[in-house]
Amino acid sequence: MPPKTNLLLHGALDALILKTLARGPLHGYAIARFIEDTSHESVLVEEGSLYPALYRMEQRGWLEAEWGTSDLGRRAKLYRLTGAGRDQLAAELARWKRFATGVSNVLFAS
């Protein structure tokens, strides 16, 4: 098995978190695990990146947080999207679609 690498591109983390939370409220560890599991471990989310991003998005009004209980019965801060977060997710998805199309056009040009 190849060594784990972190392939997060600049600006991708917000979109990944927002998309993950579109499925419903989660705590930080569950957000990271979903992204890592869904990407088949090709995208690794480190605490040093995740929690500042969650805090920043909460400050921007994209997320709300409240204390609750994790699946293991532990106290955890649960994050959920706000209306502004759903709007931001739509904008992020459109931006990534344009970016991916542009990169594909260059990589697969004759």
C-alpha positions in Angstrom: 0.0 0.0 0.0 1.5 3.4 -0.9 2.2 5.9 1.9 -0.6 8.3 2.8 -0.4 11.7 1.2 -2.5 14.8 1.6 -3.7 16.0 -1.7 -5.8 18.9 -0.5 -5.6 21.7 -3.0 -5.7 25.3 -1.7 -9.4 26.2 -1.3 -10.7 22.6 -1.5 -11.2 22.1 2.2 -14.2 24.5 2.6 -16.0 22.8 -0.3 -15.3 19.3 1.1 -16.6 20.3 4.6 -19.7 22.1 3.2 -20.6 19.1 1.0 -20.1 16.7 3.9 -22.3 18.7 6.2 -25.0 18.9 3.5 -25.7 15.3 4.5 -26.5 16.4 8.1 -24.9 17.6 11.3 -21.6 16.0 12.3 -18.7 16.6 14.8 -15.2 17.4 13.6 -13.8 13.9 13.7 -16.8 12.5 11.8 -16.3 15.2 9.1 -12.7 14.2 8.6 -13.5 10.5 8.6 -16.2 10.9 6.0 -13.9 12.9 3.7 -11.1 10.4 4.1 -13.3 7.3 3.7 -15.2 8.7 0.7 -12.0 9.7 -1.0 -10.5 6.2 -0.3 -7.8 7.9 1.9 -6.5 10.1 -1.0 -7.6 13.2 0.8 -6.4 13.4 4.4 -7.8 16.0 6.7 -5.6 17.0 9.6 -6.9 18.6 12.8 -4.6 21.6 12.3 -6.5 22.3 9.1 -10.0 21.1 10.0 -10.7 23.0 13.2 -9.5 26.4 12.0 -11.6 25.9 8.8 -14.7 25.0 10.9 -14.2 28.1 13.1 -13.7 30.3 10.1 -16.8 29.0 8.4 -18.8 29.4 11.6 -17.6 33.1 11.8 -18.7 33.7 8.2 -22.2 32.3 9.0 -21.9 29.2 6.8 -22.1 26.8 9.8 -23.7 26.7 13.2 -22.4 24.7 16.0 -23.9 23.3 19.2 -22.8 20.9 21.8 -24.2 17.4 21.6 -23.3 13.7 21.9 -21.2 11.7 19.5 -22.0 8.2 18.4 -19.7 7.0 21.2 -21.7 8.9 23.8 -19.0 11.6 24.2 -19.7 15.3 24.4 -18.9 16.8 20.9 -19.5 20.0 19.1 -21.8 19.3 16.2 -21.7 21.5 13.1 -24.5 22.0 10.6 -25.0 24.1 7.5 -26.9 27.4 7.5 -28.8 28.9 4.6 -25.7 30.9 3.8 -23.7 27.7 4.0 -25.9 26.1 1.4 -25.5 29.1 -0.8 -21.8 29.0 -0.4 -21.8 25.3 -1.2 -23.5 26.0 -4.5 -21.0 28.6 -5.3 -18.1 26.3 -4.4 -19.4 23.5 -6.5 -19.8 25.8 -9.5 -16.3 27.1 -9.0 -14.8 23.5 -8.8 -16.8 22.4 -11.8 -15.3 25.3 -13.9 -11.8 24.6 -12.5 -12.0 20.8 -13.2 -13.3 21.5 -16.7 -10.4 23.9 -17.4 -7.8 21.5 -16.1 -9.3 18.6 -18.1 -9.3 20.8 -21.2 -5.5 21.4 -20.8 -4.6 17.9 -19.8 -6.5 16.2 -22.6 -5.9 18.7 -25.4 -4.4 17.2 -28.6 
